[in-house]
Amino acid sequence: MRYTEEQIIAALNEAEAGANIQDVCRKYGISDTTFYRWRSKYGNKEIADASRLKQLEEENRRLKSIVADLSLRNQALKRVVSKKW
């Protein structure tokens, strides 16, 4: 099962509030290793931070796509200009 950043942070907050880590892992159906990996990645984030991170990652993906498209167009134009008429 795939968890959202909000769900991950909620699970981490449960453990931080004093719940037993094994109980949290059992509740969410994850292994201890997954929990500790989540904690290293999302441990100091709030839900608002996770939402902002998701927005920034989407914007970054969109901008990379634009740059790739423009690079292809630039290469095509250079090929056309470099040909002798």
C-alpha distances in whole Angstrom, upper triangle without the diagonal:
4,6,10,13,14,12,12,16,16,14,17,20,19,20,23,24,25,22,22,19,18,18,15,13,13,13,9,9,9,12,15,15,12,14,17,16,14,18,20,18,18,20,23,22,22,20,23,22,19,20,23,21,19,22,24,21,22,25,26,24,26,29,29,29,32,33,32,34,37,37,38,40,42,42,43,46,47,48,50,52,53,54,58,59
4,7,10,12,10,10,13,14,13,16,18,19,19,22,23,24,22,22,19,19,19,16,14,15,14,11,11,10,13,16,15,12,13,16,14,12,16,18,16,15,18,21,19,19,17,19,19,15,16,19,17,15,18,20,18,18,22,22,20,23,26,25,25,29,30,29,31,34,34,35,37,39,40,41,43,45,45,47,49,50,52,55,57
4,7,8,6,6,10,11,10,12,15,15,16,18,20,22,19,20,17,18,17,14,13,14,13,9,11,10,13,15,15,11,12,15,13,11,14,16,14,13,15,18,16,15,13,16,16,12,14,17,15,13,17,19,17,17,21,21,20,23,26,25,26,29,30,30,32,35,35,36,38,40,41,42,44,46,47,48,50,51,53,57,58
4,5,5,6,9,10,11,13,14,16,17,18,20,22,20,21,19,20,19,16,15,17,15,12,14,14,17,18,18,14,14,16,14,11,14,16,13,11,14,16,13,13,10,13,13,9,10,13,12,10,13,15,14,15,18,19,18,20,23,23,24,27,28,28,30,33,33,34,36,38,39,41,43,44,45,47,49,50,52,55,57
4,5,5,6,8,10,11,12,14,16,16,18,20,19,21,18,20,20,16,16,18,17,13,16,15,17,18,17,13,13,15,13,9,12,13,10,8,11,12,10,10,7,10,9,6,8,11,9,8,12,14,13,14,17,18,18,20,22,23,24,26,28,28,30,32,33,34,36,38,39,41,42,44,45,47,48,49,52,55,57
4,5,5,6,9,10,10,12,15,15,16,19,18,20,18,20,19,15,16,18,16,13,16,16,18,19,19,16,14,16,15,12,13,15,13,10,12,13,10,8,6,9,10,7,8,11,11,11,13,16,15,16,19,20,21,23,25,26,27,29,30,31,33,35,36,37,39,41,42,44,45,46,48,50,51,52,55,58,60
4,5,5,6,9,10,11,13,14,15,17,16,17,15,17,15,12,12,14,12,9,12,12,15,16,17,13,12,15,14,11,12,15,14,11,13,14,12,11,9,12,13,10,12,15,14,14,17,19,18,19,22,23,23,25,27,28,29,31,33,33,35,37,38,39,41,43,44,45,47,49,50,52,53,54,57,60,62
4,5,5,6,9,10,11,12,14,16,15,16,13,15,15,11,11,14,12,9,12,11,13,13,14,10,9,11,11,7,9,12,10,8,9,12,10,10,9,13,12,10,12,15,14,13,17,18,17,19,22,22,22,25,27,27,28,31,32,33,35,37,37,39,41,42,43,45,47,48,49,51,53,54,56,59,61
4,5,5,6,9,10,10,12,14,14,16,14,16,16,12,13,16,14,12,15,14,16,15,16,13,11,12,12,8,9,11,10,7,8,9,7,7,7,10,10,8,11,14,13,13,17,18,18,20,22,23,23,26,27,28,29,32,33,34,36,38,38,40,42,43,44,46,48,49,50,52,54,54,57,61,62
4,5,5,6,9,10,10,13,12,14,13,15,14,10,12,14,12,10,14,14,16,16,17,14,12,14,15,11,11,15,14,10,11,12,10,9,8,12,13,11,13,16,16,16,19,21,21,22,25,26,26,28,30,31,32,35,36,37,39,41,41,43,45,46,47,49,51,52,53,55,57,58,60,64,65
4,5,5,7,9,10,11,10,11,9,11,10,7,8,11,9,8,11,10,13,12,14,11,9,11,12,9,9,13,13,10,10,13,12,12,11,15,15,14,16,19,18,18,21,23,22,24,27,27,27,30,32,32,34,36,37,38,40,42,42,44,46,47,48,50,52,53,54,56,58,59,61,65,66
4,5,5,6,9,10,10,11,9,12,12,8,10,13,12,11,14,12,13,12,13,11,8,9,11,8,7,10,11,8,7,9,10,10,11,15,14,13,16,18,17,18,21,22,22,24,26,27,27,30,32,32,34,36,37,37,40,42,42,44,46,47,48,50,52,52,54,56,57,58,60,64,66
4,5,5,6,9,9,11,11,14,13,10,13,15,13,13,16,15,17,15,17,15,12,13,14,11,10,13,13,10,9,10,10,9,10,14,14,13,16,18,18,19,22,23,23,25,28,28,29,31,33,34,35,38,38,39,42,43,44,46,48,49,50,52,53,54,56,58,59,60,63,66,68
4,5,5,7,6,9,9,11,10,7,10,13,11,11,14,14,16,14,17,15,12,14,16,13,12,15,16,13,12,13,14,13,13,17,17,17,19,22,21,22,25,26,26,28,31,31,32,34,36,36,38,40,41,42,44,46,47,48,50,51,53,55,56,57,59,61,62,63,65,69,71
4,5,5,5,6,6,9,9,7,9,12,11,12,14,13,14,12,14,13,10,11,14,12,10,14,15,13,11,13,14,14,15,19,19,18,21,23,22,23,26,27,27,29,32,32,33,35,37,37,39,41,42,42,45,47,47,49,51,52,53,55,57,57,59,61,62,63,65,69,71
4,5,7,9,9,13,12,10,13,16,15,15,18,17,17,15,16,16,12,12,15,13,10,13,15,12,9,11,12,13,14,18,17,17,20,22,22,23,26,27,27,29,31,31,33,35,36,37,39,41,42,42,45,47,47,49,51,52,53,55,57,57,59,61,62,63,65,69,71
4,6,9,11,14,13,11,14,16,15,16,19,19,19,17,20,19,15,16,18,16,14,17,18,15,13,14,15,14,16,19,19,19,22,24,24,25,28,29,29,31,33,34,35,37,39,39,41,43,44,45,47,49,50,51,54,54,56,58,59,60,62,64,65,66,68,72,74
4,6,9,12,11,10,13,15,15,16,19,18,18,16,19,19,15,16,19,17,15,18,20,17,15,16,18,17,19,22,22,22,25,27,27,28,31,32,32,34,36,36,37,40,41,42,44,46,47,47,50,52,52,54,56,57,58,60,62,62,64,66,67,68,70,74,76
4,6,9,7,7,10,12,11,13,15,15,16,14,17,17,13,15,18,16,14,18,20,17,15,17,18,18,19,23,23,22,25,27,27,27,30,32,31,33,36,36,37,39,41,41,43,45,46,47,49,51,51,53,55,56,57,59,61,62,63,65,67,67,70,74,75
4,6,5,6,9,10,11,13,14,14,13,11,15,15,12,13,17,16,14,18,20,18,16,19,20,20,21,25,25,24,27,29,28,29,32,33,32,34,37,37,37,40,42,42,44,46,47,47,50,52,52,53,56,57,57,59,62,62,63,66,67,68,70,74,76
4,5,5,6,9,10,11,12,11,10,8,11,11,8,10,13,12,11,14,16,16,14,17,18,19,20,23,23,22,25,27,26,26,30,30,29,32,34,34,34,37,39,39,40,43,44,44,46,49,49,50,53,53,54,56,58,59,60,62,64,64,66,70,72
4,5,5,6,9,10,10,9,8,7,11,12,9,11,14,14,14,17,19,18,17,20,21,22,22,26,26,24,27,29,28,28,32,33,31,33,36,36,36,39,41,40,42,45,45,45,48,50,50,51,54,55,55,57,59,60,61,63,65,65,67,71,73
4,5,5,6,9,10,10,11,10,14,14,11,14,17,16,15,19,20,19,18,21,22,22,22,25,26,24,26,29,28,28,31,33,32,33,36,37,36,39,41,41,42,45,46,46,48,51,51,52,55,56,56,58,60,61,62,64,66,67,69,72,74
4,5,5,6,8,8,10,9,12,11,9,12,14,12,12,16,17,16,15,18,18,18,18,22,22,20,22,25,24,24,28,29,28,30,33,33,33,36,38,37,39,42,43,43,45,47,47,49,51,52,53,55,57,58,59,61,63,63,65,69,71
4,5,5,6,5,6,6,10,9,7,10,12,11,12,15,16,16,15,19,19,20,19,23,23,20,23,26,24,24,28,29,27,29,32,32,32,35,37,36,37,40,41,41,43,46,46,47,50,51,51,53,55,56,57,59,61,61,64,67,69
4,6,5,6,8,9,12,12,11,14,16,15,16,19,20,19,19,22,22,23,22,26,26,23,26,29,27,27,30,32,30,31,35,35,34,37,39,39,40,43,44,43,46,48,48,49,52,53,54,55,58,59,59,62,63,64,66,70,71
4,6,8,11,12,15,13,12,15,17,15,16,20,20,19,18,21,21,21,20,23,24,22,23,27,26,25,28,30,29,30,33,34,33,36,38,38,39,42,43,43,45,47,48,49,51,53,53,55,57,58,59,61,63,64,66,69,71
4,6,9,11,13,11,10,13,14,12,14,17,17,16,17,20,19,19,18,21,22,19,21,24,23,22,25,27,25,26,30,30,29,32,35,34,35,38,39,39,41,44,44,45,47,49,49,51,53,54,55,57,59,60,62,66,67
4,7,10,12,10,10,14,15,14,16,19,19,18,19,22,22,22,21,24,24,21,23,26,25,24,27,29,27,28,31,31,30,33,36,35,36,39,40,39,41,44,44,45,48,49,50,51,54,55,55,57,59,60,62,65,67
4,7,8,6,7,10,11,11,13,15,16,16,16,20,20,21,20,23,23,20,22,25,23,22,26,27,25,27,30,30,29,32,34,33,34,37,38,38,40,42,42,43,46,47,47,49,52,52,53,56,57,58,60,63,65
4,5,5,6,9,10,11,12,14,16,16,17,20,21,22,22,26,25,22,25,27,25,24,28,29,27,28,32,31,30,33,35,34,35,39,39,39,41,44,43,44,47,48,48,50,53,53,54,56,58,58,60,64,66
4,5,5,6,9,10,10,12,14,15,15,18,20,21,22,25,24,22,25,27,25,25,29,29,27,29,32,31,31,34,36,35,37,40,40,40,42,45,44,45,48,49,49,51,54,54,55,58,59,59,61,65,67
4,5,5,6,9,10,11,12,14,14,18,19,21,22,25,23,21,24,26,23,23,27,27,25,27,30,29,29,32,34,32,34,37,37,37,40,42,41,42,45,46,46,48,51,51,52,55,56,56,58,62,64
4,6,5,6,9,10,11,12,13,16,17,19,19,22,20,18,21,23,20,20,24,24,22,24,27,26,26,29,31,30,31,34,35,34,37,39,39,40,43,44,44,46,48,49,50,52,54,54,56,60,62
4,5,5,6,9,10,10,10,14,15,16,17,20,19,17,20,22,20,20,24,24,23,25,28,27,27,30,32,31,33,36,36,36,39,41,41,42,45,46,46,48,50,51,52,54,56,56,58,62,64
4,5,5,6,9,10,9,13,14,17,18,21,19,17,21,22,20,21,25,24,23,26,28,27,27,31,32,31,33,36,36,36,39,41,40,42,45,45,46,48,50,50,52,54,55,56,58,62,64
4,5,5,6,9,9,13,14,16,17,20,18,16,19,20,18,18,22,22,20,23,25,24,24,27,29,27,29,32,32,32,35,37,37,38,41,42,42,44,46,47,48,50,52,52,54,58,60
4,5,5,6,7,10,11,13,14,17,15,12,16,17,15,16,19,19,18,20,23,22,23,26,27,27,28,31,32,32,34,36,36,38,40,41,42,44,46,46,48,50,52,52,54,58,60
4,5,5,4,8,10,12,14,17,15,13,17,18,16,17,21,21,20,23,25,24,25,28,29,29,31,33,34,34,37,39,38,40,43,43,44,46,48,49,50,53,54,54,57,60,62
4,6,6,8,10,14,16,18,15,14,18,18,16,17,21,20,19,22,24,23,24,27,28,27,29,32,32,32,35,37,36,38,41,41,42,44,46,46,48,50,51,52,54,58,60
4,6,8,9,12,13,15,12,11,14,15,12,14,17,16,15,18,20,19,20,23,24,24,26,28,28,29,32,33,33,35,38,38,39,41,43,43,45,47,48,49,51,55,57
4,6,5,8,10,12,9,8,12,13,11,13,16,16,15,18,20,19,21,24,25,25,27,29,29,30,33,34,35,36,39,39,40,43,44,45,47,49,50,50,53,57,59
4,6,9,11,13,11,11,15,16,14,16,19,19,19,22,23,23,24,27,28,28,30,33,33,34,36,38,38,40,42,43,44,46,48,48,50,52,53,54,56,60,62
4,7,10,12,9,10,14,14,13,16,18,18,18,21,23,22,24,27,27,28,30,32,32,34,36,37,38,40,42,42,44,46,47,48,50,52,53,53,56,60,62
4,7,8,6,7,10,11,10,12,15,15,16,18,20,20,22,24,25,26,28,30,30,32,34,35,36,38,40,40,42,44,45,46,48,50,51,52,54,58,60
4,5,5,6,9,10,11,13,15,15,17,19,20,21,23,25,26,27,29,30,31,33,35,36,37,39,41,42,43,45,47,47,50,51,52,53,56,59,61
4,5,5,6,9,10,11,13,14,15,17,19,20,21,23,24,26,27,29,30,32,33,35,36,38,40,41,42,44,45,47,49,50,51,52,55,59,60
4,5,5,6,9,10,11,12,14,16,17,18,20,21,23,24,26,27,29,30,32,33,35,37,38,39,41,43,44,45,47,48,49,51,53,57,58
4,5,5,6,9,10,10,12,14,15,16,18,20,21,22,24,26,27,28,30,31,32,35,36,37,39,41,42,43,45,47,47,49,51,55,56
4,5,5,6,9,10,10,12,14,15,16,18,20,21,23,24,26,27,29,30,31,33,35,36,37,39,41,42,44,45,46,48,50,54,55
4,5,5,6,9,10,11,12,14,15,17,18,20,21,23,25,26,27,29,30,32,34,35,37,38,39,41,43,44,45,47,49,53,54
4,5,5,6,9,10,11,12,14,15,16,18,20,21,22,24,26,27,28,30,32,33,35,36,37,39,41,42,43,45,47,51,52
4,5,5,6,9,10,10,12,14,15,16,18,20,21,22,24,26,27,29,30,31,33,35,36,37,39,41,42,43,45,49,51
4,5,5,6,9,10,11,12,14,15,17,19,20,21,23,25,26,27,29,30,32,34,35,36,38,40,41,42,44,48,49
4,5,5,6,9,10,11,12,14,16,17,18,20,21,23,24,26,27,29,30,32,33,35,37,38,39,41,43,46,48
4,5,5,6,9,10,10,12,14,15,16,18,20,21,22,24,26,26,28,30,31,32,35,36,37,38,41,44,46
4,5,5,6,9,10,10,12,14,15,16,18,20,21,23,25,25,27,29,30,31,33,35,36,37,40,43,45
4,5,5,6,9,10,11,13,14,15,17,19,20,22,23,24,26,28,29,30,32,34,35,36,39,42,43
4,5,5,6,9,10,11,12,14,15,17,18,20,21,22,24,26,27,28,31,32,33,34,37,40,42
4,5,5,6,9,10,10,12,14,15,16,18,20,21,22,24,26,27,29,30,31,33,35,39,40
4,6,5,6,9,10,11,12,14,15,17,19,20,21,23,25,26,27,29,30,32,34,38,39
4,5,5,6,9,10,11,13,14,16,17,18,20,22,23,25,26,28,29,30,33,36,37
4,5,5,6,9,10,11,12,14,15,16,18,20,21,22,24,26,27,28,31,34,36
4,5,5,6,9,10,10,12,14,15,17,19,20,21,23,25,26,27,29,33,34
4,5,5,6,9,10,11,13,14,16,17,19,20,22,23,25,26,28,32,33
4,5,5,6,9,10,11,12,14,16,17,18,20,21,22,24,26,30,31
4,5,5,6,9,10,10,12,14,15,16,18,20,21,22,25,28,30
4,6,5,6,9,10,11,13,14,15,17,19,20,21,23,27,29
4,5,5,6,9,10,11,13,14,16,17,19,20,22,26,27
4,5,5,6,9,10,10,12,14,15,16,18,20,24,25
4,5,5,6,9,10,11,12,14,15,16,19,22,24
4,5,5,6,9,10,11,13,14,15,17,21,22
4,5,5,6,9,10,11,12,14,16,19,20
4,5,5,6,9,10,11,12,15,18,20
4,5,5,6,9,10,11,13,16,18
4,5,5,6,9,10,11,15,16
4,5,5,6,9,10,14,15
4,5,5,6,9,12,14
4,6,5,7,10,12
4,6,6,9,10
4,6,8,9
4,6,9
4,6
4
